[in-house]
């Protein structure tokens, strides 16, 4: 935990209440009918754990099941005791899961905020359920919190929680962090509920975005929709007066537990597994793509770029293989099902065109969740990481890959439209993921890059991720919520360029 925060927390014994769509544990009944808790993965839990344990706190969210029973409550209590902080479940009915989670969150906000408005299904019933479910989460906070607590709400599922808390008469201090991008006004204004949603967001006391660009987009939308908006300050956090309230708005790039990834990647079992991978795929460079199965990740275009590089640079055949790992996700949403078929057809096409029977296979395709050991071994083994989302809030795969590259001798190819590009733009090779030939040329460039340049670029990126790790992220967000003097938040160096111009690429 950061020093400033530590000091404030020791003086003030206020609790932290984290609110997110999912709890960090998913509860399911096993074949024998017993309730089991499976820990969720992810840096958010790791980052918040020290604060939750130190301050005492609670995590409120959906337990991953539609069951509401005394058995579930007692399981939540005992799992929470083991974890070191309390867990409070918000039960959702199947209809709420359909209209709130799959519907409004993932068929409207997710595609719209990733600039894919044509994939949106603007069903009015979705919005009604979204408000109702946000009210349900707010009620859970209202019941659990006591004066002095700080309520930290996460992500696009819960943008109306502060507004619903105010309707319940609560005046807790609240913060919100959006993990996905915030779109420009051209896109945001398409939303039928644009005004209600902006007004709801302005009910938080602090709103955090991943990048300076997201923050600027949000402020432009506020200006477009609300009269008499005033913005004070030019640093990482600004004070905004709008709708009769004063709200802080900042950019806080989320990160990973760098030291933990680095340590784990150095473990002998991981090194052995990475060597095994190279032995299975000998005498070639390994390129790695790891993504959730999601249309924002740009997997089909990436595969086309790989096809193109093998076509136009035949000397690379048999000297590179692409390992593409796809982790199943949101399988009940129609838009996701077709994507799997499209990816598999493209993998078949590339392998069918170039495979050397009994020898080289151009694409290794893995469709499943990975155990941590395998994930780390893929990161360690890969000579080049290909991170080419069409648009992404941050993209932690890029950061994890750098942290695990303990030899510092590899290359990151990174989409200009990933939030991570604002921070890693100088060390990574930038690409426009829609430019198939440009991505292919960049793979070719990465393949031939000399060792000195590879190391220099990777060292710089690793230093930056180590300095601004996930603990730095938690510290800066909470400090921005409680500090009196926002001058302690000068603009982040990596963001300075994106602040002053209307549209500016990070490279
Ligand atoms: C993104 C979102 C998270 C979400 C995750 C997995 O990273 O920002 O809030 O939890 O995807 O998606 P899921 O729908 O399975 O929770």
Boltz pocket constraint, residues with backbone or C-beta under 6 A from the ligand:
constraints:
  - pocket:
      binder: B
      contacts: [[A, 22], [A, 155], [A, 156], [A, 179], [A, 180], [A, 329], [A, 330]]
      max_distance: 6.0
